[in-house]
Structures are given as C-alpha cells and as structure tokens.
Amino acid sequence: MSNLWKQFSALLPSDPLLIATVISHNSDGTSTLQHPGGGQSTARGTSVAIGSKAFIRSNQIQGAAPDLPLIELEV
C-alpha cells in the first residue's frame, strides 16, 4: 500500500500561482511587478498592460488576472 500523503501532494502544483500588479515593461522582455505585500520582482513576459494585475507562476506571466479587492484575514 502506498503513502496517501505522497499521492495527494503529487496532485498539487509545485509552484504557487501568484497575483501581482504590472508596474513597467522592460526592454529585455520582462515586466516589473508589485506584489500585494509591497515587494517587487521581475517576471518573463509583457502580455499584461501596465497597471493591470497578472497571474505569475515560475517567474513567468501566465495572463491577466481580475482586478478584485484584496482582503487579508489573520488566522
């Protein structure tokens, strides 16, 4: 009998899907992003307009994200 936790974890993606706001496009084909916590990063891709939110996975822009309000809950 195999380990159920290993089977379950194999179903989950290894890299999380993040949402960030695009603040600029760079000349090397990357975009500078602003994360909800205040941090900045760069990701490959320029397909999302500046000022819009984008889905980010594995340091690459996956596409446009809806502009929904951010709600933070502390548990």
Contacts in CASP RR format, 6 or more apart in sequence:
PFRMAT RR
TARGET T0000
AUTHOR 0000-0000-0000
METHOD contacts of the structure
MODEL  1
MSNLWKQFSALLPSDPLLIATVISHNSDGTSTLQHPGGGQSTARGTSVAI
GSKAFIRSNQIQGAAPDLPLIELEV
13 57 0 8 1.000
15 57 0 8 1.000
15 58 0 8 1.000
16 57 0 8 1.000
17 55 0 8 1.000
17 56 0 8 1.000
17 57 0 8 1.000
17 62 0 8 1.000
18 35 0 8 1.000
18 55 0 8 1.000
18 56 0 8 1.000
18 57 0 8 1.000
19 36 0 8 1.000
19 53 0 8 1.000
19 54 0 8 1.000
19 55 0 8 1.000
19 56 0 8 1.000
19 65 0 8 1.000
20 33 0 8 1.000
20 34 0 8 1.000
20 35 0 8 1.000
20 36 0 8 1.000
20 41 0 8 1.000
20 43 0 8 1.000
20 53 0 8 1.000
20 54 0 8 1.000
20 56 0 8 1.000
21 33 0 8 1.000
21 34 0 8 1.000
21 51 0 8 1.000
21 52 0 8 1.000
21 53 0 8 1.000
21 54 0 8 1.000
22 31 0 8 1.000
22 32 0 8 1.000
22 33 0 8 1.000
22 48 0 8 1.000
22 49 0 8 1.000
22 50 0 8 1.000
22 51 0 8 1.000
22 52 0 8 1.000
22 53 0 8 1.000
22 54 0 8 1.000
22 61 0 8 1.000
23 32 0 8 1.000
23 33 0 8 1.000
23 34 0 8 1.000
23 40 0 8 1.000
23 50 0 8 1.000
23 51 0 8 1.000
24 31 0 8 1.000
24 32 0 8 1.000
24 50 0 8 1.000
25 31 0 8 1.000
25 32 0 8 1.000
25 46 0 8 1.000
25 50 0 8 1.000
26 32 0 8 1.000
26 42 0 8 1.000
29 44 0 8 1.000
29 45 0 8 1.000
29 46 0 8 1.000
30 42 0 8 1.000
30 43 0 8 1.000
30 44 0 8 1.000
30 45 0 8 1.000
30 46 0 8 1.000
31 42 0 8 1.000
31 43 0 8 1.000
31 45 0 8 1.000
31 46 0 8 1.000
31 48 0 8 1.000
31 54 0 8 1.000
31 61 0 8 1.000
32 40 0 8 1.000
32 41 0 8 1.000
32 42 0 8 1.000
33 40 0 8 1.000
33 41 0 8 1.000
33 42 0 8 1.000
33 43 0 8 1.000
33 54 0 8 1.000
33 56 0 8 1.000
34 40 0 8 1.000
35 41 0 8 1.000
36 70 0 8 1.000
41 59 0 8 1.000
42 59 0 8 1.000
43 54 0 8 1.000
43 56 0 8 1.000
43 59 0 8 1.000
43 60 0 8 1.000
43 61 0 8 1.000
44 59 0 8 1.000
44 60 0 8 1.000
44 61 0 8 1.000
45 60 0 8 1.000
45 61 0 8 1.000
46 61 0 8 1.000
47 61 0 8 1.000
47 63 0 8 1.000
47 64 0 8 1.000
48 54 0 8 1.000
48 61 0 8 1.000
48 63 0 8 1.000
48 64 0 8 1.000
49 64 0 8 1.000
52 64 0 8 1.000
52 65 0 8 1.000
52 67 0 8 1.000
53 64 0 8 1.000
53 65 0 8 1.000
53 66 0 8 1.000
53 67 0 8 1.000
54 61 0 8 1.000
54 62 0 8 1.000
54 63 0 8 1.000
54 64 0 8 1.000
54 65 0 8 1.000
55 61 0 8 1.000
55 62 0 8 1.000
55 63 0 8 1.000
55 64 0 8 1.000
55 65 0 8 1.000
56 62 0 8 1.000
END
